[in-house]
Amino acid sequence: MKKGLLVFIIFINFIMVPVFAQNNDKNLHAEKGVVENVEYEDINQNNYSDKEQVKQIVTVKLLTGEFKGKSFKTDNMITNNPYYDMILRKGDRVILHTELENDNVTINYDIADIQRIDFVFVLLALFFALLLFIGRKKGFFSLVSIVVTILLILLVLSPLIRSGFNPIISTLIISIISSAVTIYLVGGLNRKSTSAVLGASGSLICASVISLMAIHFSHLTGFSSEECMYLYTSDSSLNFKGILTASMMLATLGAVMDTGMSIASSVNEFFTLNPEMTPKELFISGMNVGKDIIGTMANTLILVYLGSSLPLVLLSQNIDLQKFFNLNQVVTEITSAIIGSIAIVICVPITAFVTAYLMKKKNENETNIMIKNDNDILGD
């Protein structure tokens, strides 16, 4: 009942939270289409490159929009650069960028990209099915927490940052709300979950402070990818160093929630088996469990960053190592991985201490109630 009420309150808050709308003029309107026919025309661009370029003359049928069902022809250049090239074939679904001509009446359609999202929905369906089949009730609440976290980031955090709010404070608040929602949904409304939330929140605060220090002393600019440059072109007034700190915090969020819940559950289990354990003994037991968690979780986080940055790792074979390890993007990735690992390590003692304190306080309260009840009975 409590969990259902919590879910209801969460979604009511989403309805009432003011979402700061972005300027729609900056958003590119898109339609969907399907390739009906492809013709080839060779072009020799001697003025720009010795490589021969190929032009595809593509017939596209609109699948959405005002002119749904209509077909048009457009050019698609193949420049022998795999980063930019789209080799289209009959039957491919594409995303179309629409733009009004100077007369504000005629609509011009260009192929923006190939539609790739379809199989992602298949993967999502498989993930949700496995989560519900294996996790059952816990899996359902985990699914709800995932949806809530995504909505918080997309519908609250992103508009807040784009509207000029401090990205670090905004991310910290959203991260704490997300961790509270996730942990309380999965673990229930109890002291164990409260301990995990406090532990995760404390480590996130520490991670944000360390991130600010790392960005300052390492002279990181916040421009570590092409997406940052596109965002700068769209809105140059944004605090990109703050956004970098925010991204480091979000990348750490899942790991510290996992660590906090594991430590809190362990200490709670020790206390359940032996209520006579002192807070010190509970703390030491939690730290012993945490030592095992630190080794695997920190290693997992480092591998996640290395896996996502594998092209950078391969690039190091062709560049002087001193120069490579001073690149802005490389230092940013290394810093993110280390700060995430630090947050995991910090989360262990914070959660162990808070859980030990709350469990023992709970025991003292229950003992006082029992003594009071016994006195009442003796008095009768």
C-alpha positions, 0 to 999 in steps of 0.5 A: 500500500505504501509503495503504491502511494509512493508511486502515485505521489511521484506521478502527481509531482510529475504532472505538477512540476513546471517544465521549462519549455525550450525554444521550439525554433531551435528544434529541427522538425523531422518526418519519416520516410522509406526509400523507394528507389536508388540510382547512382551517378559518379562525380569526380571532385578534382577540386577537393580530393583525388578520391572519386565521389558517388552521388545517390539519387534517392526516391523517398516516400513520406510516411508521416506529415502533411504530405504523407504518401507523396514521393520526392527525389533528393541527392545523397553524397557518398564521399568515402568517409565512413563517419559521414556516409549513408549508403542507402538501399531500397526499403531503408527507412530514413529520418527527414529534415524539413525546412521552409523555403524563403516563401514560407510555403514550400517545404524542402525535405533532406535525408538527415539519417537512417532510422536506427531506433526500431531494433532498440525497441526490440531490445527494450521489450526483451529487457522488460520481459526478462526483468518482469519474468525473473524479478517478479514484483521487485522487477516491476518496481525496478522498471518503474524506478527506471522510467521515473529516473529517465523522466526526471532527467529528460523532463526536469533536469534537461530543461532546468539546465537549458533554462540557466539553472546551476547544472551541479545543484540541479543534478544533485537534487535530481540524483537524490530524488532518483536514488530515493525513488529507486531504493524505496520502491525496491527496498520498501519504506524502512530504515534499511532503505533510508540508510542506503539513500543517505549513503548514496546521497553523501557519496554523490555530494563528495563526488560533486566536490571532487569533480569541481576540484578535478575540473579546476586543477586539470584545466578541463574545458567541458568540451570533450566531444562533438556533442558539446560543440553542437550544444555550444552552437545551439546555446553558448551561454551554458555552463559547460564545466558545470555540465561536465560535473553533472555528467560525472555525477550521473555516471556515478549514480547507479553504482553508488545506489547499488553499493549503498543498498548492498551495504545497508542490506548486509548490516540490516541482516547482521542486526536481524540475526544478532540484535545484541551487536553494538553499533561498532560491531555492525559498522565493522561488519558492514565495512568487511562486506564493503571491501569485497564490493569495492573491488568488483564495483570499482573495477566494473566502473573502470571497465565501463569507461574503458569500453566506451572509450576503446577508440581512444585507447586504440588511438594511443598506439599512434600518438606519443603517450605524454601527449595522449594522456594530456588530451582534454578528452582523455583526461576527462574520461580518466577523471570520470572513471576515478571520481566514480570509483572514489564515490563507490569507496566513500559510499561504503563507510557512510552507509555502514555508519548510518545503517549501524546507527539507525538499526541500533536506534531502532533497537533502543526504541523497541526496547523502551516500548517493551519496558514501558508496556511491562511497567503498564502491565505490572502497574495493573 
